[in-house]
Amino acid sequence: TSLIPIRWQVDRVKQIEGFIVTLRRLDLVHRLVQRMVGARSNFTFASIIGESHAINQVRRQAQAAARSTAPVLITGESGTGKGVLARVIHNESTRAEGPFVTVNCRVLPRDLVVGEFLGYDIGAFQGNGLQGQPGKFELAHGGTLHLEEIEALPLEMQAALLRVIETGEFMRLGAQRVTSVDVRLIATTSLDLERLVLHGDFRADLYYALGRITIRLAPLRERISDLPLLIRDVLERMRRQTGRAVSISYDAQQMMRCYHWPGNVRELENVLERAASLTDTGMIEVGHLPDVIRGRSSETDRTFDPHVPALHEAEYEAIIRAARACRGNATRMAQMLGIGRTTLWRKLKAANISLDDFKASPRSGARSTRRIV
């Protein structure tokens, strides 16, 4: 609703003779605002790159979350792609046509955070005039509200958020009536919320309400087998954006496998973009990689020195180490190696390795050797 006064000047004195009132349907106004603030993207399940056990589990959990309407809590280190996963779940859900509103809870001013979420009614604050403002809950109506760094949300706002989850209702600041909203919440964090709950820095009831569906994104170092697929995806994305095709050498890729990637996928993207800008031939070589990757690799790995084991030897050694670490437990071994149990049993049979040799004594080291038939 807009209100325009009609003024008439008599003897140099302006007088208000009336008003022109323009009425618009509230739902149409909300829809217009949502189109302006609701982020649109084409992320789908295909955007979850990788074939490791960890990422396959994430993909299955994301598919279940997309079919559900319950709140979702996504955890993981910075740079693992929590925001992308949140958008995938939204785009693959029945709310895909609705808005996707992202709010970083850490950057909101603490004294204004309640108003940002709840909004405020006409004349709620002195000097506000006739203007009101919808909050983030209203802007996300019919869609998804993505709360980044949920741990930074003040306790008083946590209580209001819990009420919206439980009742779907809230009140604008200064309002006299309750507003109902239909919002799906997805919260992301890189911290341990359980520890924050124990310290009293996060409400336990809100943690349990958000954690009905919890998805953990493993850091890149725990799914290093996905690195080739991630590299190929990043380089292909760069080719579409710039029109320039860039590839990577085997040595450069192997050196990247030895790095611990504290910045995860975000750091990988940065490294590849930087390396691509340095190459004149369209081939990323070891020399194009940052010093931190080359230095770290030379200290922790010797595969670039004299002896490079054959692929089958490296695979055999990995299976033996996993068998020792898991004491012959095939399920745990498959998870550690990032492969399925069927694949593991096939490789054990091919290498003629018996897991019974590793179950005998937990401290014996299980001296298993390859038996030749």
C-alpha positions as CSV (number, residue, x, y, z in Angstrom):
1,T,0.0,0.0,0.0
2,S,1.3,3.5,-0.9
3,L,-0.2,6.8,0.4
4,I,0.4,10.0,-1.6
5,P,-0.8,13.3,0.0
6,I,-2.6,15.9,-2.3
7,R,-1.4,19.4,-1.3
8,W,-3.1,22.7,-2.2
9,Q,-1.4,26.0,-1.7
10,V,-3.6,28.8,-0.3
11,D,-2.1,32.2,0.6
12,R,1.4,30.6,0.4
13,V,0.4,27.9,2.9
14,K,0.4,24.3,1.8
15,Q,-2.6,22.4,3.0
16,I,-3.3,18.7,2.6
17,E,-6.7,18.3,0.9
18,G,-6.7,14.5,0.5
19,F,-4.7,11.4,-0.3
20,I,-4.3,9.0,-3.2
21,V,-4.2,5.4,-2.0
22,T,-2.7,2.7,-4.1
23,L,-3.4,-0.9,-3.1
24,R,-1.5,-4.0,-4.2
25,R,-2.1,-7.6,-3.2
26,L,0.4,-8.4,-0.5
27,D,1.2,-11.9,-2.0
28,L,2.1,-10.3,-5.4
29,V,4.4,-7.8,-3.7
30,H,6.1,-10.6,-1.8
31,R,6.5,-12.6,-5.0
32,L,8.1,-9.6,-6.7
33,V,10.5,-9.1,-3.8
34,Q,11.3,-12.8,-3.7
35,R,12.3,-12.8,-7.4
36,M,14.6,-9.9,-6.7
37,V,16.4,-11.4,-3.6
38,G,16.0,-15.1,-4.1
39,A,19.2,-16.5,-5.6
40,R,18.8,-18.7,-8.7
41,S,21.3,-21.3,-9.7
42,N,21.5,-24.5,-11.7
43,F,23.1,-26.7,-9.1
44,T,21.8,-30.3,-9.1
45,F,22.8,-33.6,-7.7
46,A,25.3,-33.8,-10.6
47,S,27.1,-30.8,-9.0
48,I,28.1,-33.1,-6.1
49,I,31.5,-34.2,-7.6
50,G,33.2,-37.4,-6.6
51,E,32.9,-41.2,-6.3
52,S,34.5,-41.8,-2.9
53,H,32.5,-43.5,-0.1
54,A,32.2,-40.2,1.8
55,I,30.8,-38.2,-1.2
56,N,28.5,-41.0,-2.2
57,Q,27.0,-41.0,1.3
58,V,26.6,-37.2,1.1
59,R,24.8,-37.6,-2.2
60,R,22.4,-40.2,-0.7
61,Q,21.7,-37.9,2.3
62,A,21.1,-34.9,0.0
63,Q,18.6,-36.9,-2.0
64,A,16.7,-37.9,1.2
65,A,16.8,-34.2,2.3
66,A,15.4,-33.0,-1.0
67,R,12.4,-35.3,-0.6
68,S,11.8,-34.1,3.0
69,T,10.5,-30.8,4.4
70,A,12.4,-31.0,7.7
71,P,15.2,-28.6,8.6
72,V,18.7,-29.6,7.5
73,L,22.0,-29.0,9.2
74,I,25.1,-29.2,7.0
75,T,28.5,-29.4,8.8
76,G,32.0,-29.3,7.4
77,E,35.2,-27.3,7.3
78,S,35.4,-24.0,5.5
79,G,35.6,-24.4,1.7
80,T,34.0,-27.9,1.5
81,G,31.0,-26.7,-0.4
82,K,28.3,-26.4,2.2
83,G,26.6,-23.5,0.4
84,V,26.6,-25.5,-2.9
85,L,25.0,-28.5,-1.2
86,A,22.3,-26.3,0.4
87,R,21.4,-25.0,-3.1
88,V,21.4,-28.5,-4.5
89,I,18.9,-29.6,-1.9
90,H,16.7,-26.6,-2.6
91,N,16.8,-27.0,-6.4
92,E,16.0,-30.7,-6.2
93,S,13.1,-30.2,-3.8
94,T,9.5,-29.3,-4.4
95,R,10.4,-25.7,-3.4
96,A,12.7,-25.2,-6.4
97,E,10.4,-22.6,-7.9
98,G,10.4,-20.6,-4.6
99,P,13.1,-18.2,-3.4
100,F,16.4,-19.3,-2.0
101,V,17.5,-16.6,0.5
102,T,21.0,-16.8,2.1
103,V,21.8,-15.0,5.3
104,N,25.3,-15.0,6.8
105,C,24.6,-14.8,10.5
106,R,28.1,-13.6,11.3
107,V,28.0,-10.4,9.3
108,L,24.6,-9.1,10.6
109,P,25.0,-6.4,13.2
110,R,24.0,-7.9,16.6
111,D,21.7,-5.0,17.5
112,L,19.8,-5.3,14.2
113,V,19.7,-9.1,13.7
114,V,16.2,-9.5,15.1
115,G,14.8,-6.8,12.8
116,E,16.6,-8.4,9.9
117,F,14.9,-11.7,10.4
118,L,11.5,-10.6,11.7
119,G,11.1,-7.3,9.8
120,Y,9.3,-4.4,11.3
121,D,5.9,-2.8,10.8
122,I,5.0,0.7,9.8
123,G,6.1,3.2,12.5
124,A,7.9,0.6,14.5
125,F,10.8,2.9,15.2
126,Q,10.8,6.6,15.9
127,G,11.5,8.6,12.8
128,N,10.7,5.6,10.5
129,G,7.8,7.4,8.9
130,L,5.3,5.3,7.0
131,Q,7.8,2.7,5.8
132,G,7.9,-0.9,7.0
133,Q,10.3,-3.7,6.0
134,P,9.8,-7.5,5.5
135,G,12.2,-9.8,7.3
136,K,14.1,-12.7,5.9
137,F,11.4,-15.2,6.9
138,E,8.9,-13.4,4.7
139,L,11.3,-13.0,1.8
140,A,11.9,-16.8,1.9
141,H,8.2,-17.6,2.1
142,G,7.4,-20.6,-0.1
143,G,11.1,-21.4,-0.5
144,T,14.3,-22.0,1.5
145,L,16.1,-19.9,4.0
146,H,19.8,-20.7,4.1
147,L,21.5,-19.7,7.4
148,E,25.3,-19.6,7.0
149,E,27.5,-19.8,10.1
150,I,24.4,-20.5,12.3
151,E,26.6,-20.6,15.4
152,A,27.0,-16.8,15.3
153,L,23.2,-16.3,15.8
154,P,22.5,-14.5,19.1
155,L,20.6,-16.5,21.7
156,E,17.6,-14.2,21.6
157,M,17.3,-14.8,17.8
158,Q,17.8,-18.5,18.3
159,A,14.6,-18.5,20.4
160,A,12.7,-16.7,17.6
161,L,14.1,-19.1,15.0
162,L,12.9,-22.1,17.1
163,R,9.4,-20.7,17.3
164,V,9.3,-20.4,13.5
165,I,10.4,-24.0,13.1
166,E,7.8,-25.2,15.5
167,T,4.8,-23.1,14.6
168,G,5.6,-21.4,11.3
169,E,4.6,-18.1,12.9
170,F,6.3,-14.9,14.0
171,M,5.5,-11.2,14.6
172,R,7.2,-8.3,13.0
173,L,8.7,-5.7,15.3
174,G,6.0,-3.2,16.2
175,A,3.2,-5.4,14.7
176,Q,-0.1,-6.3,16.3
177,R,-0.7,-9.5,14.5
178,V,1.0,-12.8,13.9
179,T,2.4,-13.6,10.4
180,S,2.4,-17.2,9.1
181,V,5.2,-18.3,6.8
182,D,6.1,-21.5,4.9
183,V,9.9,-21.7,5.0
184,R,12.3,-24.6,4.8
185,L,15.5,-24.0,6.9
186,I,18.9,-25.2,5.9
187,A,21.7,-24.2,8.4
188,T,25.4,-24.6,7.8
189,T,28.3,-24.4,10.2
190,S,32.0,-25.2,10.3
191,L,32.0,-25.6,14.1
192,D,31.0,-28.3,16.5
193,L,27.5,-27.3,17.7
194,E,27.4,-30.0,20.3
195,R,30.4,-28.4,22.1
196,L,28.7,-25.0,21.8
197,V,25.6,-26.5,23.4
198,L,27.6,-27.9,26.3
199,H,29.2,-24.5,26.9
200,G,25.8,-22.7,26.8
201,D,26.6,-20.8,23.6
202,F,23.9,-22.5,21.5
203,R,20.4,-23.6,22.4
204,A,20.1,-27.3,22.8
205,D,16.5,-27.3,21.6
206,L,17.4,-25.4,18.5
207,Y,20.3,-27.8,17.8
208,Y,18.0,-30.8,18.0
209,A,15.3,-29.1,15.8
210,L,17.9,-28.2,13.1
211,G,19.6,-31.6,13.3
212,R,16.7,-33.7,12.2
213,I,18.7,-34.2,9.0
214,T,22.4,-33.8,9.5
215,I,24.9,-34.0,6.6
216,R,28.7,-33.9,7.1
217,L,30.9,-32.8,4.2
218,A,34.3,-34.5,4.6
219,P,37.4,-32.4,4.0
220,L,39.2,-32.9,0.8
221,R,42.1,-34.6,2.5
222,E,39.7,-37.4,3.6
223,R,38.5,-38.0,0.0
224,I,41.7,-37.4,-2.0
225,S,40.6,-40.1,-4.4
226,D,38.0,-37.6,-5.7
227,L,40.8,-35.1,-6.6
228,P,41.0,-36.1,-10.3
229,L,37.3,-35.7,-10.8
230,L,37.3,-32.3,-9.0
231,I,40.2,-31.1,-11.1
232,R,38.5,-32.1,-14.3
233,D,35.3,-30.3,-13.2
234,V,37.1,-27.1,-12.3
235,L,39.0,-27.0,-15.5
236,E,35.9,-27.7,-17.6
237,R,34.1,-24.9,-15.8
238,M,37.0,-22.6,-16.5
239,R,36.9,-23.6,-20.2
240,R,33.2,-22.7,-20.4
241,Q,33.8,-19.3,-18.8
242,T,36.9,-18.3,-20.6
243,G,36.8,-20.3,-23.8
244,R,40.3,-21.5,-23.1
245,A,41.0,-25.2,-22.7
246,V,43.6,-26.0,-20.0
247,S,44.9,-29.5,-18.9
248,I,47.2,-30.6,-16.2
249,S,50.3,-32.9,-16.3
250,Y,50.5,-36.2,-14.5
251,D,53.3,-35.0,-12.2
252,A,51.5,-31.8,-11.2
253,Q,48.4,-33.9,-10.4
254,Q,50.4,-36.4,-8.3
255,M,52.0,-33.6,-6.4
256,M,48.6,-32.1,-5.6
257,R,47.5,-35.5,-4.3
258,C,50.2,-35.2,-1.6
259,Y,49.0,-31.8,-0.3
260,H,46.7,-31.7,2.7
261,W,44.4,-28.9,1.3
262,P,43.4,-27.0,4.5
263,G,41.2,-24.7,2.3
264,N,39.5,-27.7,0.7
265,V,37.6,-27.4,-2.6
266,R,37.7,-23.6,-2.5
267,E,41.5,-23.7,-2.2
268,L,41.7,-26.2,-5.1
269,E,39.7,-23.9,-7.4
270,N,42.0,-20.9,-6.5
271,V,45.1,-23.0,-7.2
272,L,43.9,-24.2,-10.5
273,E,42.7,-20.7,-11.6
274,R,46.1,-19.2,-10.6
275,A,48.1,-22.0,-12.4
276,A,46.0,-21.7,-15.5
277,S,46.8,-18.0,-15.7
278,L,50.5,-18.8,-15.5
279,T,50.8,-21.4,-18.3
280,D,51.4,-20.3,-21.9
281,T,51.1,-23.8,-23.4
282,G,47.7,-24.7,-21.9
283,M,49.3,-27.4,-19.7
284,I,49.6,-26.9,-16.0
285,E,53.0,-28.2,-14.9
286,V,54.6,-28.6,-11.4
287,G,56.3,-25.2,-11.7
288,H,52.9,-23.5,-12.0
289,L,51.8,-24.7,-8.6
290,P,52.1,-22.6,-5.5
291,D,55.3,-23.0,-3.4
292,V,53.2,-24.3,-0.4
293,I,52.1,-27.3,-2.5
294,R,55.5,-28.0,-3.9
295,G,57.3,-27.5,-0.6
296,R,54.8,-29.7,1.4
297,S,55.0,-32.5,-1.1
298,S,58.8,-32.6,-1.2
299,E,58.8,-33.0,2.6
300,T,56.1,-35.6,2.9
301,D,56.3,-37.7,-0.2
302,R,59.2,-39.2,-2.2
303,T,57.4,-40.5,-5.2
304,F,59.2,-37.9,-7.3
305,D,62.5,-39.2,-6.3
306,P,64.2,-42.4,-7.4
307,H,61.7,-45.1,-6.8
308,V,58.1,-44.8,-8.1
309,P,56.1,-48.0,-7.2
310,A,54.0,-49.6,-9.8
311,L,50.2,-48.9,-9.5
312,H,49.4,-52.5,-8.4
313,E,52.2,-52.3,-5.8
314,A,50.7,-49.1,-4.3
315,E,47.3,-50.6,-4.3
316,Y,48.5,-53.8,-2.6
317,E,50.3,-51.7,0.1
318,A,47.2,-49.6,0.7
319,I,45.1,-52.7,1.2
320,I,47.6,-54.2,3.6
321,R,47.8,-51.0,5.7
322,A,44.0,-50.8,5.8
323,A,43.8,-54.4,6.9
324,R,46.3,-53.8,9.7
325,A,44.6,-50.5,10.8
326,C,41.1,-52.1,10.8
327,R,42.3,-55.5,12.1
328,G,40.7,-57.3,9.2
329,N,37.3,-55.7,9.4
330,A,36.1,-55.6,5.8
331,T,33.5,-52.9,6.3
332,R,35.9,-50.5,7.9
333,M,38.5,-51.2,5.3
334,A,36.1,-50.4,2.5
335,Q,35.2,-47.1,4.1
336,M,38.9,-46.2,4.7
337,L,39.8,-47.1,1.1
338,G,36.8,-45.3,-0.3
339,I,35.5,-48.4,-2.2
340,G,32.6,-50.8,-1.9
341,R,32.8,-54.1,-0.1
342,T,32.3,-56.0,-3.3
343,T,35.2,-54.2,-4.9
344,L,37.4,-54.8,-1.8
345,W,36.7,-58.6,-1.8
346,R,37.5,-58.8,-5.5
347,K,40.9,-57.1,-4.9
348,L,41.6,-59.3,-1.9
349,K,40.9,-62.4,-4.0
350,A,43.1,-61.1,-6.8
351,A,45.9,-60.4,-4.5
352,N,45.3,-63.6,-2.6
353,I,45.1,-61.8,0.8
354,S,43.3,-63.4,3.7
355,L,41.8,-61.1,6.3
356,D,42.0,-63.9,8.9
357,D,45.7,-63.2,9.1
358,F,44.9,-59.7,10.5
359,K,42.3,-60.8,13.0
360,A,44.4,-63.2,15.0
361,S,46.2,-60.8,17.2
362,P,45.4,-57.0,17.4
363,R,49.0,-56.2,18.4
364,S,50.8,-58.8,16.3
365,G,51.0,-56.6,13.2
366,A,49.5,-59.5,11.2
367,R,52.5,-60.4,9.0
368,S,50.6,-61.1,5.9
369,T,52.4,-61.8,2.7
370,R,51.1,-62.3,-0.8
371,R,50.6,-66.0,-1.5
372,I,51.3,-67.2,-5.0
373,V,49.2,-70.1,-6.1
